[in-house]
Amino acid sequence: MSFPFLNDQVIQMMAGMVSKYIEDQRGKYEASAHPLSAGQVQHFSAYFPAPTLDRARFAHAVPKLKNPDFYLQLRVMGIKNLPSFEDVAAITFIDVVVHNVPLTDPIRFHELVHVEQYRQMGLEEFSHRYIKGFLKGGSYAQIPLEKHARELEERYAAEPGRPFSVETEVREAIAAGLV
Ligand SMILES: [Zn+2]
């Protein structure tokens, strides 16, 4: 299912709502979030650039994340299939990762890919691409930024001894119009 009736202006407006929401959530969880340990920085430095690992913060959501208020507006507009925030493992708000479940290295890796995506494209662009990807694909799983993060996470999990540069992968995906 996709939403061809939504024009660029509406998508722009939605992206604005999403950006504002992301900034608010970042502000809410920032104070209780902690950085990666020295050992984790060491481990992930085989994949991520130092600025991404330095800035990333992690906060456990207690209680679990709730769906954003703007879901009401989206549902009124006929947009269905919205992912339930309670059911996701974690969500990254710029550089603050808020997790519903205990963190594992693959989850950390996946969310760090999002931190890198935000770092390279900026909040406005990330929100715009994220919402556009959702509307085009019709589901959370089809969002290209998510697909790319999942793909890299799977590569990381499958071949732990073979590091690669997420910075390069993300830059090339942007240049190729894949995300
Ligand atoms: Zn993700």
Boltz pocket constraint, residues with backbone or C-beta under 6 A from the ligand:
constraints:
  - pocket:
      binder: B
      contacts: [[A, 90], [A, 110], [A, 114], [A, 145], [A, 146], [A, 149]]
      max_distance: 6.0
